[in-house]
């Protein structure tokens, strides 16, 4: 069954009939915003709302995580975990077609209303394992932004992160690209007193998630080990700063930060944090030792398909 919101198509064949997760009443407010305002007005809405969920889902700064990437106008893109569409429209504007996978109908409606004038967006509702079997295997690019850490909840497997990657990579055409963004378990901000992004507890990630099983982020060596086992050996690491959620700069191994550049460190908007030391000075220290790729708060990877 297909439902249309403007020009956007919602495919409901695999939708379980109810949303299995929600942020509550704020999603109703976000749906109202998507219906009543145009995308060019969202930043003003964010400014007036003074609300973390509205900022997170509607700020144009979110799109910086992909704005640097050289999409082609002929590209077919798969967005896994499209949520409320913070990135969908920005990608659709630059490509031929975007297919989204999303479990929540409420969030998909927010996405559809905010992008209702675009005729190149299809949103497939349902669990990833159900939806992906029906999708083509010739995508030019796949985006996996803030989703990989939840793989153990999507994939019934002894190695969910490896198998999740393998399934996703199987939908790329040879030479296609997977763009993956995730927090660094050993990011500088967590040592300095920021809480773990998903659980909201101090030091949970850097202690190896002793109290958490449903979600995991990874250090760079851990990510590389997972990628190696999945066969994703052709990859490039990038380092969004201050993190991938609201990146103002994207560094790479070819262009690493210099001393004195990393000054935007108090970027927690949704919960309390400690300030245990001067992060700018600490960053200068690790930059001088060549360790920024280990302690960057987030990673963004460009993984080339066809290497399995």
Secondary structure by P-SEA (a helix, b strand, c coil): cccccccbbbbcccccccccccccaaaaaaaaaaacccccaaaaaaaaaccaaaaaacccccccccccccccccbbbbbccccccccaaaaaacccbbbbbbccaaaaaaaaaaacccccbbbbbccaaaaaaacccccccccccccccccccccccccaaaaaaaaaaaaccccbbbbbbbbbccccccccccccccccccccccccccccccbbbbcaaaaaaaaaaaccccbbbbbcccccccccccccccccccccccccccccccbbbbccccaaaaaaaaaaaccccccccbbbbbcccccc
